Amino acid sequence: MATREWGCSRRAILWGGTLAVLAFGVPAPARAQPKIDPKLVKYQLKPKADQECDRCLHFIPPDGCKMVAGKISPKGWCALFAPKPK
């Protein structure tokens, strides 16, 4: 009943919210997390057994990583290794 005292209805509030979204747009998604320093994840230029960067879920060819900063060797390894799904 409080909405009647103020002269607002649920419909008016929803309509106002819709107009605000149309006028100002939808909020932008959160920024991506910064990449991790290679030293912190024990990055090395050699693979660890059969674990190597080009077989990792995070690897971005030809020499990048979604998680680790800088250039990454496809035959390297770090503690964040996660095998690609088969």
Backbone bond lengths (Angstrom), bond angles and torsions (degrees), N, CA, C in turn:
res aa  C-N    CA-C-N  psi(-1)  N-CA   C-N-CA  omega(-1)  CA-C   N-CA-C  phi
1 M - - - 1.449 - - 1.523 112.13 -
2 A 1.303 116.78 -20.38 1.464 119.88 -178.70 1.524 111.34 -63.14
3 T 1.334 116.84 -29.01 1.457 118.83 -179.28 1.521 110.92 -64.89
4 R 1.304 118.67 -32.97 1.462 121.63 179.23 1.525 111.64 -68.92
5 E 1.340 116.98 -34.74 1.454 120.42 179.41 1.530 110.92 -64.33
6 W 1.304 117.18 -33.55 1.460 121.39 -178.64 1.520 111.87 -91.01
7 G 1.305 117.38 -8.87 1.452 120.99 179.53 1.520 113.15 81.64
8 C 1.321 117.65 20.46 1.470 122.15 179.68 1.524 109.19 -115.57
9 S 1.294 114.66 144.63 1.455 119.93 173.86 1.521 108.30 -119.47
10 R 1.310 116.25 165.94 1.460 119.55 176.22 1.523 110.28 -58.40
11 R 1.302 115.87 -39.14 1.464 120.29 -179.97 1.528 110.47 -61.65
12 A 1.316 117.80 -42.40 1.467 121.24 179.75 1.527 110.97 -65.27
13 I 1.327 117.14 -39.92 1.466 120.66 179.18 1.522 110.41 -65.91
14 L 1.334 117.65 -45.30 1.455 121.08 178.72 1.526 111.28 -63.87
15 W 1.300 117.20 -41.67 1.458 121.21 178.87 1.530 110.34 -63.57
16 G 1.321 117.05 -41.11 1.460 120.98 177.55 1.526 111.49 -62.93
17 G 1.333 116.91 -40.95 1.463 120.71 176.90 1.513 111.67 -63.60
18 T 1.324 116.71 -40.35 1.467 121.13 178.40 1.515 110.44 -63.48
19 L 1.317 117.28 -44.04 1.463 120.85 178.35 1.533 111.38 -63.37
20 A 1.337 117.16 -37.48 1.463 120.47 178.96 1.520 110.98 -64.20
21 V 1.337 116.97 -41.83 1.464 120.47 178.44 1.524 110.20 -64.81
22 L 1.322 117.11 -41.36 1.466 119.84 178.76 1.526 111.72 -65.63
23 A 1.313 116.70 -36.92 1.455 120.42 -177.43 1.533 112.58 -77.22
24 F 1.326 116.77 -40.93 1.464 120.50 -173.67 1.515 113.69 -107.78
25 G 1.303 118.49 -9.01 1.462 121.49 179.68 1.512 112.01 82.96
26 V 1.297 113.65 172.59 1.461 120.99 178.58 1.525 107.50 -82.43
27 P 1.331 118.10 141.06 1.462 119.60 179.86 1.527 111.41 -58.08
28 A 1.333 115.96 143.68 1.468 121.18 179.96 1.524 109.84 -68.16
29 P 1.324 117.03 149.21 1.463 119.44 177.73 1.525 110.70 -65.86
30 A 1.306 115.85 159.96 1.457 120.74 -179.94 1.527 110.17 -62.07
31 R 1.301 116.11 150.70 1.463 121.05 179.15 1.521 110.36 -69.28
32 A 1.313 115.21 152.92 1.457 120.62 178.13 1.526 109.67 -67.42
33 Q 1.307 115.14 148.63 1.455 120.49 177.45 1.526 109.49 -68.42
34 P 1.324 117.58 145.29 1.460 119.18 176.97 1.528 110.15 -65.64
35 K 1.329 115.57 151.67 1.456 120.05 -179.86 1.525 110.53 -75.24
36 I 1.325 115.28 157.38 1.464 122.90 -175.02 1.525 110.41 -89.07
37 D 1.316 116.02 143.40 1.462 121.66 175.82 1.530 109.02 -64.13
38 P 1.325 117.85 134.26 1.466 120.58 -178.49 1.529 114.24 -55.64
39 K 1.318 117.38 -33.65 1.472 120.43 -179.35 1.535 111.34 -63.52
40 L 1.327 116.52 -34.22 1.468 120.17 -177.17 1.529 113.14 -70.17
41 V 1.333 116.35 -22.03 1.474 119.61 -179.59 1.529 111.24 -111.20
42 K 1.341 115.88 16.74 1.464 123.10 176.42 1.529 112.81 57.70
43 Y 1.346 115.87 38.98 1.463 120.11 179.68 1.520 109.74 -61.12
44 Q 1.330 114.94 137.80 1.459 121.30 176.68 1.524 108.93 -139.38
45 L 1.321 116.50 156.46 1.459 121.67 -177.08 1.526 113.51 -78.15
46 K 1.323 117.14 -13.42 1.464 121.17 -179.42 1.530 109.76 -106.14
47 P 1.344 117.38 148.00 1.464 119.81 177.50 1.524 111.36 -70.00
48 K 1.314 115.39 163.28 1.463 121.97 175.06 1.525 105.73 -112.46
49 A 1.329 115.43 104.53 1.471 122.29 -173.40 1.529 108.13 57.23
50 D 1.340 117.84 -124.86 1.468 120.23 179.93 1.531 112.52 -93.81
51 Q 1.329 116.66 7.23 1.464 120.80 178.62 1.524 109.34 -89.63
52 E 1.321 116.81 113.88 1.455 121.41 176.18 1.514 108.73 -140.10
53 C 1.301 115.60 154.68 1.460 121.62 -171.75 1.532 114.25 -53.84
54 D 1.325 118.27 -39.56 1.464 118.35 -177.47 1.534 112.56 -70.01
55 R 1.308 117.55 -7.07 1.475 122.13 174.43 1.532 111.73 -104.50
56 C 1.333 116.20 6.89 1.467 121.83 -176.01 1.527 111.11 -95.20
57 L 1.294 115.62 146.50 1.461 123.79 178.43 1.531 112.08 -60.92
58 H 1.323 117.26 -30.02 1.463 121.91 -175.31 1.530 113.64 -87.70
59 F 1.317 118.23 -10.35 1.466 121.88 -175.16 1.521 111.13 -69.39
60 I 1.350 115.90 137.00 1.463 123.14 176.73 1.534 106.70 -120.19
61 P 1.343 117.76 107.54 1.463 119.98 -178.91 1.524 110.95 -60.27
62 P 1.298 120.87 146.90 1.456 125.43 4.72 1.528 113.75 -91.47
63 D 1.352 119.29 -19.37 1.469 118.79 -175.00 1.528 112.89 -152.12
64 G 1.324 116.69 39.40 1.457 120.18 -178.21 1.517 112.98 -125.55
65 C 1.315 115.33 171.74 1.465 122.09 179.17 1.526 108.35 -145.45
66 K 1.319 116.68 142.61 1.465 121.86 177.58 1.520 111.67 -70.35
67 M 1.341 116.65 -24.26 1.458 121.00 -172.38 1.533 114.04 -108.72
68 V 1.335 117.11 -34.92 1.465 122.26 -171.96 1.529 110.21 -105.31
69 A 1.313 116.70 137.25 1.465 122.71 -179.00 1.520 111.59 -76.33
70 G 1.319 115.86 151.98 1.457 121.83 174.51 1.518 113.06 88.45
71 K 1.354 113.76 -177.17 1.462 119.73 178.28 1.523 109.08 -77.25
72 I 1.324 115.25 139.34 1.456 122.37 -177.04 1.522 108.92 -120.75
73 S 1.318 116.01 131.84 1.458 120.40 176.53 1.529 109.36 -75.18
74 P 1.328 118.22 134.22 1.464 119.94 177.34 1.527 112.29 -59.29
75 K 1.324 117.62 -23.94 1.469 121.65 -179.83 1.522 111.72 -100.24
76 G 1.338 117.61 12.56 1.457 121.90 179.46 1.523 111.50 -83.44
77 W 1.331 115.62 -172.91 1.463 121.89 179.67 1.525 109.04 -156.07
78 C 1.351 116.88 151.68 1.465 121.94 170.21 1.527 108.85 -149.27
79 A 1.314 115.34 171.00 1.462 121.55 -176.28 1.532 112.88 -68.40
80 L 1.329 118.40 -11.84 1.468 121.40 179.47 1.524 112.28 -91.38
81 F 1.332 116.89 8.71 1.464 120.09 -177.98 1.527 111.31 -52.64
82 A 1.326 115.19 129.04 1.477 122.69 175.79 1.523 106.32 -137.29
83 P 1.324 118.69 116.05 1.459 120.15 -176.35 1.521 112.48 -62.10
84 K 1.343 115.00 143.06 1.462 119.60 175.53 1.518 109.04 -65.93
85 P 1.322 117.78 145.62 1.469 119.46 177.03 1.529 109.78 -66.38
86 K 1.311 115.53 146.26 1.470 120.20 -178.55 1.496 112.39 -91.51
